[in-house]
Amino acid sequence: MFDPWELGTLLEGLAFGPAPVVAGLDSKLATLDPDNARSRNAAFRRSRLLLTEFGEAVLAGREDFRRHNPIKRWWGGTLLTNERLWRWDRQRRLLIAP
């Protein structure tokens, strides 16, 4: 679903935001040039990922990632932001408008 470059960007957003859900991503990624593929690949390979306590709460549905972290990215021609994010209601099995 994602190419390697997009996956890296997504992981960085999960690990380096105000409330990280993932720990263990090599901190050098935050300072490496985005076009330095060799160094970035090495940093990703050195990383040993695990969920943070907050990440476990998000996964369990006890916390909401977007309430603690900014979201602003293009996906499939659509700009996703915290204010324009559709949500899935698991209990009612409905898509909820922003």
C-alpha positions as CSV (number, residue, x, y, z in Angstrom):
1,M,0.0,0.0,0.0
2,F,2.9,2.4,0.7
3,D,6.2,2.7,-1.0
4,P,9.4,2.6,1.1
5,W,9.7,6.4,1.1
6,E,6.2,7.0,2.2
7,L,6.5,4.3,4.9
8,G,9.5,6.1,6.3
9,T,7.7,9.4,6.5
10,L,4.7,7.8,8.2
11,L,7.0,6.1,10.8
12,E,8.8,9.4,11.5
13,G,5.4,11.0,12.2
14,L,4.5,8.3,14.6
15,A,7.8,8.4,16.4
16,F,8.8,12.1,16.5
17,G,5.5,13.8,17.1
18,P,4.4,15.5,20.4
19,A,2.9,12.3,21.7
20,P,4.8,9.4,20.0
21,V,3.1,6.1,19.5
22,V,6.3,4.3,18.4
23,A,9.7,4.3,20.1
24,G,13.0,3.0,18.9
25,L,13.3,4.8,15.6
26,D,16.9,6.1,15.1
27,S,16.9,9.7,16.2
28,K,19.5,10.5,13.4
29,L,16.6,10.4,10.9
30,A,15.4,13.8,12.3
31,T,18.6,15.4,11.1
32,L,19.4,13.5,7.9
33,D,18.8,15.0,4.5
34,P,15.6,13.5,3.1
35,D,17.4,12.8,-0.2
36,N,20.3,10.9,1.5
37,A,18.8,7.5,0.8
38,R,21.8,5.4,1.9
39,S,22.1,7.0,5.4
40,R,18.3,7.0,5.9
41,N,18.1,3.3,4.9
42,A,20.9,2.5,7.4
43,A,19.1,4.5,10.2
44,F,15.8,2.7,9.5
45,R,17.6,-0.7,9.6
46,R,19.3,0.2,12.9
47,S,15.9,1.0,14.5
48,R,14.2,-1.4,16.8
49,L,10.5,-0.3,17.0
50,L,8.1,-0.8,19.8
51,L,4.9,0.7,20.9
52,T,4.9,3.4,23.6
53,E,2.5,3.3,26.5
54,F,0.5,5.9,24.6
55,G,0.7,3.8,21.4
56,E,-0.7,0.8,23.3
57,A,-3.6,3.0,24.5
58,V,-4.3,4.2,20.9
59,L,-4.3,0.7,19.6
60,A,-6.7,-0.4,22.4
61,G,-9.0,2.6,21.6
62,R,-8.5,4.3,24.9
63,E,-6.7,7.3,23.4
64,D,-7.1,9.2,20.2
65,F,-3.9,9.9,18.2
66,R,-5.2,13.1,16.6
67,R,-6.1,14.7,19.9
68,H,-2.4,14.7,20.8
69,N,-0.6,15.0,17.5
70,P,-1.0,17.3,14.4
71,I,-2.0,15.6,11.2
72,K,-1.3,17.3,7.9
73,R,-0.5,15.1,4.9
74,W,-1.7,14.4,1.4
75,W,-3.1,11.0,0.7
76,G,-4.8,9.9,-2.5
77,G,-5.2,13.5,-3.6
78,T,-6.9,14.5,-0.3
79,L,-5.4,16.7,2.3
80,L,-5.8,15.1,5.7
81,T,-5.8,17.4,8.7
82,N,-7.0,17.1,12.3
83,E,-10.0,19.4,11.4
84,R,-10.9,17.4,8.2
85,L,-10.4,13.9,9.4
86,W,-13.3,11.4,9.0
87,R,-13.5,8.9,11.8
88,W,-14.6,5.3,12.1
89,D,-17.0,4.4,14.9
90,R,-16.3,0.8,15.7
91,Q,-19.4,0.3,17.9
92,R,-21.9,1.6,15.5
93,R,-19.8,0.6,12.4
94,L,-20.3,4.0,10.8
95,L,-18.1,6.6,9.2
96,I,-18.4,9.9,11.1
97,A,-17.9,13.2,9.3
98,P,-15.5,15.8,10.8
